[in-house]
Amino acid sequence: MVTFLKAFVLNLVLLSLSTTVMAKEESPLIVRVSNYPPYYSQSEQGDWVGIEIEVLEEVLKEADLDYEYLQMPWGRALEQMKVGEVNIMLALTRTTEREEYIDYVGASRYEQMVLVVKKENENMDIRRLDDLTKFNKQFGLQIKAYYPKLSERIKQDESFKKHFFLVKASKQNPDMTVNDHTLGFFEDKINIMYAIRNTPKYEELVIHSFSLAEPTPVYIGVSRKVSLTVRTKLKEAYGRLEKDGVLTRILDKWSK
C-alpha cells in the first residue's frame, strides 16, 4: 500500500511538472521591438512592420509559435534576455559575450556600419580608425551596440575611447551631428539612408566613404532561458524557409 501511494504521488508530481513545462512552452514568446525603420516600426494602426518583422513572423509562423511584441530600449532588453524576461531580439551581432546567454536562430539581414557626417565634412580625411582621433569633436555611438573593429579597439584603448560620445538610443545620433554636438556618428547604411530620405531635418547628412567593415549578417537571437525544444523548432523553421528562398524574397523586396 505504501509503495502504491509513493508511486501515485510521484506520478502526480511528474504530471504537474509536465503541465508546467507545457504551459511555459505554449506561452507567447516576448519579442523586443522599437521604432527603428525600415527594420521595425509601428504603423498608425498599431501593427509592427518592417524588414526584420516580416522575416521573424515567417519563422514564427513556420514554427507554429505564439508571440507578442514589447517595446523596450536596446540595452535593457539585452539584460532581460539574460534572465529570460525577453525571449527574442532582432538585429543582433554575434559576439563571444552574447553567446553565453543568446542562441542564434539565423541571419535576418546584412548590416554595414558607415560613418555619417554633415555635407560640409563629406571629404574629411578618414581612412582608418586612428584618423578618428585627429579632430576636436567626438563621434557618436550607441551604448551597448556592437561596431566591427571599433568596439574592440575602444575596450582595449582608454585614450581612443575618449573620442566617442555614447547615447542611449541610436535616433539621438543624427540630431547630435545636425546640431554640431558631434562631428559624425556610425550607423547601419540602410537605416541611415532611410532616415535621410524620409526626415527633412536630416537632409544635410551624408554617408562618408569610410566604413567599419563589409556588409555582415545580423541575427534573430533567442534567450537561452527559452527551452531547447522551442529553440530547435525556431532553427528548423528558419532552415526550411531559407532553403525555400522565402527569406531571400523578403530581403529582395525591401532592398528595391
Secondary structure per residue as TSV (DSSP state, phi and psi in degrees):
chain	resnum	aa	ss	phi	psi
A	1	M	-	360.0	-43.9
A	2	V	H	-62.0	-42.7
A	3	T	H	-61.9	-40.7
A	4	F	H	-63.3	-43.5
A	5	L	H	-63.9	-40.7
A	6	K	H	-60.8	-44.1
A	7	A	H	-65.2	-39.0
A	8	F	H	-64.3	-45.3
A	9	V	H	-63.7	-41.7
A	10	L	H	-61.9	-41.6
A	11	N	H	-64.5	-38.2
A	12	L	H	-63.3	-42.3
A	13	V	H	-62.5	-46.7
A	14	L	H	-63.3	-39.7
A	15	L	H	-64.3	-40.5
A	16	S	H	-63.4	-44.8
A	17	L	H	-62.7	-42.3
A	18	S	H	-61.9	-42.5
A	19	T	H	-64.8	-40.8
A	20	T	H	-62.3	-45.7
A	21	V	H	-62.3	-44.2
A	22	M	H	-61.8	-41.4
A	23	A	H	-62.6	-39.6
A	24	K	H	-67.1	-40.0
A	25	E	H	-63.5	-36.8
A	26	E	H	-87.4	-10.0
A	27	S	S	-70.7	151.3
A	28	P	-	-60.4	139.1
A	29	L	E	-76.4	135.7
A	30	I	E	-90.0	118.5
A	31	V	E	-108.3	122.3
A	32	R	E	-77.2	132.6
A	33	V	E	-137.9	166.8
A	34	S	-	-157.8	171.9
A	35	N	S	-79.9	98.3
A	36	Y	B	-141.4	62.2
A	37	P	T	-67.3	150.0
A	38	P	T	-91.2	12.9
A	39	Y	T	-82.0	-46.3
A	40	Y	B	-156.7	135.2
A	41	S	E	-160.7	163.9
A	42	Q	E	-99.8	129.6
A	43	S	-	-76.8	171.8
A	44	E	T	-62.3	-26.0
A	45	Q	T	-82.7	-5.1
A	46	G	S	93.6	1.2
A	47	D	-	-84.0	149.2
A	48	W	E	-90.7	129.9
A	49	V	E	-135.1	166.8
A	50	G	S	133.2	174.4
A	51	I	H	-58.1	-54.7
A	52	E	H	-63.5	-37.6
A	53	I	H	-63.7	-45.0
A	54	E	H	-62.4	-42.9
A	55	V	H	-63.4	-49.1
A	56	L	H	-61.7	-45.1
A	57	E	H	-65.2	-32.0
A	58	E	H	-64.5	-41.4
A	59	V	H	-66.5	-46.0
A	60	L	H	-65.2	-38.1
A	61	K	H	-65.5	-44.0
A	62	E	H	-63.5	-34.9
A	63	A	H	-82.9	-8.1
A	64	D	T	59.2	50.5
A	65	L	-	-120.9	141.4
A	66	D	-	-82.2	154.6
A	67	Y	E	-155.8	162.7
A	68	E	E	-147.5	150.6
A	69	Y	E	-93.5	144.7
A	70	L	E	-135.8	119.3
A	71	Q	E	-80.2	130.5
A	72	M	-	-162.4	146.7
A	73	P	-	-60.3	150.3
A	74	W	H	-57.3	-52.5
A	75	G	H	-61.3	-42.2
A	76	R	H	-65.9	-37.5
A	77	A	H	-64.4	-39.8
A	78	L	H	-59.7	-42.3
A	79	E	H	-64.3	-38.5
A	80	Q	H	-75.8	-20.9
A	81	M	H	-65.6	-31.9
A	82	K	H	-63.7	-34.7
A	83	V	H	-104.2	-2.0
A	84	G	T	86.3	9.3
A	85	E	S	-72.2	-31.7
A	86	V	S	-111.2	135.5
A	87	N	-	-100.7	-33.7
A	88	I	E	-136.5	136.8
A	89	M	E	-126.8	156.0
A	90	L	E	-114.0	164.1
A	91	A	E	61.0	37.4
A	92	L	E	-91.4	132.8
A	93	T	-	-86.6	139.6
A	94	R	-	-77.7	124.2
A	95	T	-	-133.4	158.4
A	96	T	H	-59.5	-41.5
A	97	E	H	-62.4	-44.1
A	98	R	H	-71.7	-27.2
A	99	E	H	-57.4	-26.6
A	100	E	T	-66.4	-29.6
A	101	Y	T	-128.6	0.5
A	102	I	E	-125.7	132.8
A	103	D	E	-104.5	134.6
A	104	Y	E	-97.9	125.9
A	105	V	E	-78.9	-46.5
A	106	G	E	167.6	166.4
A	107	A	E	-71.1	136.4
A	108	S	E	-102.5	-21.1
A	109	R	E	-172.6	-176.3
A	110	Y	E	-118.3	140.3
A	111	E	E	-122.7	143.9
A	112	Q	-	-135.4	117.2
A	113	M	E	-82.4	117.1
A	114	V	E	-116.9	161.5
A	115	L	E	-89.2	131.6
A	116	V	E	-115.8	131.2
A	117	V	E	-138.6	174.8
A	118	K	E	-76.2	155.8
A	119	K	G	-54.5	-35.9
A	120	E	G	-66.7	-16.4
A	121	N	G	-111.0	15.1
A	122	E	T	-59.9	-30.3
A	123	N	T	-102.7	19.3
A	124	M	-	-54.5	140.6
A	125	D	-	-78.9	85.1
A	126	I	-	-128.2	112.7
A	127	R	-	-125.3	-15.0
A	128	R	S	-149.5	170.3
A	129	L	G	-58.6	-40.7
A	130	D	G	-61.3	-26.0
A	131	D	G	-66.3	-20.0
A	132	L	G	-69.5	-13.6
A	133	T	G	-92.1	0.5
A	134	K	S	-83.9	-6.0
A	135	F	S	-112.1	160.6
A	136	N	S	-91.9	7.6
A	137	K	S	-122.7	155.1
A	138	Q	-	-86.7	168.0
A	139	F	E	-112.1	142.4
A	140	G	E	-85.5	140.2
A	141	L	E	-137.3	155.5
A	142	Q	E	-92.5	132.9
A	143	I	T	-61.2	136.9
A	144	K	T	68.7	2.8
A	145	A	-	-82.1	157.7
A	146	Y	-	-105.7	132.5
A	147	Y	-	-123.0	116.1
A	148	P	T	-51.4	131.8
A	149	K	T	70.0	-42.9
A	150	L	H	-68.1	-44.0
A	151	S	H	-61.2	-42.3
A	152	E	H	-63.8	-42.4
A	153	R	H	-64.1	-41.3
A	154	I	H	-62.9	-39.5
A	155	K	H	-63.9	-34.0
A	156	Q	H	-90.1	-19.8
A	157	D	-	-132.5	102.1
A	158	E	H	-63.6	-37.7
A	159	S	H	-67.5	-34.3
A	160	F	H	-69.7	-37.5
A	161	K	H	-59.2	-29.4
A	162	K	T	-65.0	-14.8
A	163	H	T	-88.9	9.4
A	164	F	E	-129.6	142.7
A	165	F	E	-112.1	124.2
A	166	L	E	-94.4	131.7
A	167	V	E	-115.7	157.3
A	168	K	S	-76.2	-35.1
A	169	A	S	-127.9	139.1
A	170	S	T	-60.1	-29.6
A	171	K	T	-67.1	-12.7
A	172	Q	H	-75.2	-27.4
A	173	N	H	-62.2	-47.5
A	174	P	H	-58.6	-41.2
A	175	D	H	-63.8	-39.3
A	176	M	H	-61.4	-39.6
A	177	T	H	-76.2	-42.1
A	178	V	H	-58.4	-37.6
A	179	N	T	-90.7	11.9
A	180	D	T	65.3	22.5
A	181	H	S	-80.4	-29.2
A	182	T	S	-129.3	158.0
A	183	L	S	-79.9	-25.6
A	184	G	E	-179.5	-174.1
A	185	F	E	-157.5	164.6
A	186	F	E	-105.8	134.2
A	187	E	E	-152.0	157.0
A	188	D	E	-62.1	137.1
A	189	K	H	-60.5	-49.1
A	190	I	H	-64.5	-39.2
A	191	N	H	-63.0	-46.6
A	192	I	H	-73.3	-31.7
A	193	M	H	-62.2	-41.3
A	194	Y	H	-63.3	-44.6
A	195	A	H	-64.6	-43.5
A	196	I	H	-64.2	-39.6
A	197	R	H	-69.6	-30.3
A	198	N	H	-111.8	-0.7
A	199	T	-	-125.4	104.9
A	200	P	G	-51.4	-39.0
A	201	K	G	-69.9	-10.7
A	202	Y	G	-100.1	10.3
A	203	E	T	-61.7	-25.5
A	204	E	T	-86.5	3.2
A	205	L	E	-91.0	145.6
A	206	V	E	-139.4	162.1
A	207	I	E	-91.4	122.2
A	208	H	E	-73.9	160.3
A	209	S	E	-70.5	-15.9
A	210	F	E	-84.7	130.6
A	211	S	E	-131.9	160.1
A	212	L	S	-80.0	-27.6
A	213	A	S	-169.2	170.8
A	214	E	S	-69.8	164.2
A	215	P	-	-54.1	131.1
A	216	T	E	-127.9	152.4
A	217	P	E	-71.6	145.2
A	218	V	E	-118.3	156.2
A	219	Y	E	-123.8	157.7
A	220	I	E	-81.2	122.4
A	221	G	E	-116.6	142.6
A	222	V	E	-122.8	137.0
A	223	S	E	-59.7	138.9
A	224	R	T	-71.1	-7.1
A	225	K	T	-74.8	-19.2
A	226	V	S	-72.8	143.3
A	227	S	-	-59.6	151.5
A	228	L	H	-59.8	-34.6
A	229	T	H	-59.3	-47.8
A	230	V	H	-67.9	-42.1
A	231	R	H	-61.8	-39.2
A	232	T	H	-66.5	-40.7
A	233	K	H	-60.8	-40.9
A	234	L	H	-64.4	-44.3
A	235	K	H	-65.8	-41.3
A	236	E	H	-66.6	-39.7
A	237	A	H	-63.6	-43.7
A	238	Y	H	-59.9	-44.3
A	239	G	H	-60.3	-41.6
A	240	R	H	-65.5	-43.6
A	241	L	H	-66.3	-38.5
A	242	E	H	-64.7	-43.7
A	243	K	H	-62.5	-37.5
A	244	D	H	-81.5	-5.1
A	245	G	T	81.5	8.0
A	246	V	H	-63.3	-44.7
A	247	L	H	-69.1	-38.1
A	248	T	H	-62.7	-39.5
A	249	R	H	-64.4	-35.7
A	250	I	H	-65.0	-47.2
A	251	L	H	-65.5	-39.6
A	252	D	H	-63.4	-38.5
A	253	K	H	-61.9	-42.4
A	254	W	H	-78.0	-20.7
A	255	S	H	-83.6	-8.1
A	256	K	-	-82.5	360.0
